[in-house]
Amino acid sequence: MKLHQLRYLTAVVQNGLNITTAARKLHTSQPGVSKQLKLLEEELGFPVFERDGRNLTRVTPAGTQVVDRALKILEEVQNIRRLSADVREDDTGSLSIGTTHTQARYVLPPIISEFRSDYPDIDLHLHQGTSEQIAELAKAERIDFAIATGAQELFPSLVPLPWYRWQRQIIVPRSHPLAAEKAPSLKALSRYPLVTYTFSFGGRSSLPALFESAGLKLNVALTAADADTIKTYVRVGLGVGIVAGMSITPDDSDLVTIDAKHLFDSHVTWIGFQRGRLLRRYQFDFLKRCAPHLTRRRIELAIRANSPQELTDVFSDITLPEPS
């Protein structure tokens, strides 16, 4: 059994059992991948895949166990390489981050700029998407860090570190009837069409659940994945905007911002990485730049947590920062 056979195996699984696509990403030939998979199965003494002619149709139950162990072995190989680089104080490598538009546009720029200045030899890759899209990138291990709000059930293999807390705000044009109200009620809000984020926040803080529990009709004119789009459509009069507070900038002075803490629960944005992955020194440093409480010691405690409650206990003495 050889490491490259395990790499071929996991690549095929991660590419939907498409050997041609896996071979392309591995920079090798399709026949070469097929041959190595057959050799691996012969050595194991049982099939890893079920086949329909030349096509792979599914992973066998025994094959699933092989794939799970292969992924762990390959991760440990990478961990050894990461350890070697850190011992040699080699600050070269890459950092791939999967995040939403709000974080990429309004939160990360100063952090990444400062990090890039201190680590010029680190290749940075920023992938933007919805929580579901980020979860797919994490599942395929194409990113080092995932940044999201809520939706932790989509990321079962990650260690989620609470980063900061934020609030939703209401935005309207200056001519809008709500512009003169300091604390509009949910009933007052229900009289107008809303422009807000694509519904991806679970629990009682979600807009549909909130309006339903109050016996009010939710009138949504438009949902969008980013605050810039929401603000654009608020400006043209499509409806009342609901956005993350940190997305409101001095350039938005033509809009009236209304505090909505009395209406909506706060949200916690977290940053996570694959459980079992050895973090490089520069990755620990990146996390510390995100928030002072994300120290190496506290992160290592979080890694060792065996349950969600133990993870919560690691940060129980922390008051999460709120972006200004």
N, C-alpha and C positions, 0 to 999 in steps of 0.2 A: 504494500500500500504506500503510495507516494503523495506528497503534499499537493503536487499539481493535479492529481486525480481528484482530490477533495475540492480544490479550487474549481475545476471543471464541473464537478457535481453541483456545488452550491450555485455557481453561475447559471447553470441550466435551470435550476429550480427558481432562482430569482428572476429569470427572464421568461417565465410562463411556460417552461418545458420546451422552449424553442431553441434547438441546438444551434441553428444558423445564427440567430441573434446573439446567443451566448458566445459563440466562437468569434464573432465580429468584435464584441466588447473585450474578449480575452486576447485579441490580436493573433489568433491562430486559425487553423482550418476546421471546417465542420467535420470532415472525416476523421481528423485527429482527435477531436473531442469525443466523437462516437466510439472510436476504438478504445480510448482510455476508460470510458464508462463501462464498456463491455468487459475490459480486463479487470476493472474494480469489482464488477458483479461476479465474475468468475472466481476471484479470490475470496469474496465474501461467501459464496455458495448459495446465494439467493438473489432474485431480481430486486433492484431498487426501484425500477419503473415498470409500469404496465405499458404495453405497446399495441398499436394498431398498425401493422405493417412497419414502416420506418418511423412513424410518428409516436412520440411519447404521449400517453393520455393521462396518466396520473402517477403519483408516488405511492408505492406500496406501503402498508403499515410498518413493515420492518425497515423499508427505505426511509420513512419519515424519521425513525430513530437515528439512522445513519446520518441523515442531513443535519439533524439537531446537534449531534456530536461533532460533525465536521465543522459546523459554524463556530462552535466553541473552540475547537482546535485551531482554526484559522485566526480567530480573535486572539488567542493566546500567543500565536506566532507574531501577530502584529504588536501585541503588548511587549514581547521581548525586544522587538525592534525599537519601540518607543522608549523602553527602559534604556537600551543601549545609547540612543541618541541623547537622552537626558544626562546619563552618566558622562558622556563625552562633551556635555554642554553645547550640543549642536542645536542651535536655534534656527534650523531650517525645517521646512515641512509645509503643511497646508492646514487651513481651518475652514470648514464648510458649515454654514449656518442656514437652517431652514426657518423662516419666520413669516409673519404677516406683513402686509403693507404698512400698517401703523407703526410697528416696531422699526421696520427698515427705514421708514421716512422720517419719523419724529424722535425716536429714542436712541437708535444705534449709531447715527453719524458721528457724534463726538467721541464715543467709546472706540469705534473702529479707527477713527482718525488718529487718536492717541496711541492705540495699540499698534497701528501700522508704522507710526513714527519710531516706536521702540523695537519693533520686529520687522524690519524691511525685507527680510528674506523669507517671511511666511506668506504663502499664497493664500489670499482670502477669496472665498466664494460665497455669495449671498443668493439664496433661493427663496423667492417669495411665493406665497400661495395661501390657500385656506388651511384650516386646521387639518382637514381630511387629506389634503395634498401633502402637507408637511409630514403627516403620519406615514404616508406611503414612502416618502423619502427616507424616513427613519427606519421603517421596516426593511427597506432595501439597503440600509447602512450606507446611504449616499451622503449623509451629513454627520458632522461631529456633534453639533448642538441643535436642538429643536427649541424654538421659543413660541409659546402659545398661551392663550388665556382659557382656563377651564379645559374641557375636553380631554382630561387625563385618561379616560377610558380608552381613547384611541391610541395611547402610547404605553401599553402594558410592559414593554421591555426597557423603559427608560427610568432613570433616577431623576425625578422632577424636583428642582430646587426653587422655592418661592423667591421671586425677584422683587417685585414692587406691586403696590396696590393703586388702583385708579378708579375714577368715577366717570359716568356718562354725563354729558352736558347737552342742553337743548340749544339749538341755534335757529334764529329766524332773521329775515330781513328787517331793517329798522322800521319799515312801514307795516309790519305784521301786527295784528291785534294783541298777540302774546308778548310783544316787545316791551310793553309797559308793566307786565306782571313780574313780581319778584319771585313768587313761588307758586306757579300754576298747579292746579290739582290734576290728577289723572283724568278726571272727568272733563276738565277744560281741554286737556291734550287730545282726548278722544274726538273732539269736534273737528279736528283737522287731519288731513292726510299726512302720513309720516314718511320721511326718507331716512333710512337707517341701514345698519349693517345686515348682511345676509344672516339669517337666524342660525347661529351655531353655538350659542351659549346655552347650556343646559340648566336645569334646576329652576327654582322659583324666581330667579332674577331675569329669566327670559321674558321678552316683551309679550309674546302670545299668552304665556301662563299668567303674567301679571294682569293683563287686561281681562282675561277670562275669569280670574279669581275675584276681580272687582265688578264683574257683571257688565263689562263695557265692551263695545265693539272696537276691534283694532282695524283701523283704516290705513293700509300701507300703500303708498303711491309708488314706492321704488325701494328695492334693497340693493346694496352694492357691497363690494368687498373692501373698499377703502374710503377713508374720510374725504379725500380730495374730490372724489366723484360725488359723494353726498353733498358737500358744500357747493359744488357746481350747480346741482339741481335745486338746492334751497335758494340759491341766488336767482334762478329763473322762475321761482314761484311755484315749484311743483309740490312743496309741502314743508312741514316742520322737520328740521333735522335733529337726529340724536346721534352724537359722536363721542368718541373717547376724549376726555378733557385735554390730554397732551397733544392732540391734533390741532388744537386751536392756537393760532400764531398771531403776531402783530399784523400780518398781512390780511387777517380776517376782520379788520376794523369796520368793514361795511356791514358786518353781521352783529346781531345782539346775542350775547351768550348768557344763558339762564342756568343757574346752578340747579342740578336735579337730584341732589343727595337725598332729598325728602321723598323722592319717588322711586329711585333705583338703588339696589344694593351695589356695593363696590365690587370690583373684580380683582383677581390676583393673576398677574402674568408670571409665568415660571420659565425656567430654562433647564433643559434636561439633556442627558447623554445616555448611551447604551450601558446598561448594567453589566459589569464584568470588564469594561474597557478601562485600560490604564491611561489616565490622562497625562499628557506631556506638561512640562513646566510652564510653557507659554499658554497652554489651555487653562491651567489653574489661574494664571495671571489675568487672562481675559475675563474669567468669571469674577475675580476680585474687582476688576475695573467696572463691571456691571453694577455691583453693590458691595459695600464694605463688609456686610455680614457673610458674604460668600467666601470665607477664608478656606484655606486648604484643610485645616483641622476639621472645620464644620462639614465640609464636603465629604471628607473621608468618613465621618460619623454617619452621614446620610447614606453613603454607599453601603455601610454595614447594617443599616436598618432592615429588619426582616418583615416589617408590616407598615401599612400606611400610618398607623398610630405612632410607631417608633419614629418614622420620618417626621411626623408633625412635632413630636417631642424635641427633635433636634433643633427646631426653630421656634420653640414655644416662648423663649425669652426675647425674641426679636420683634420689634415694631417695624413692619415693612415700610420702606420709604414710599412717598407719593411724589410723582413728578410735578414740578411747579408749572 
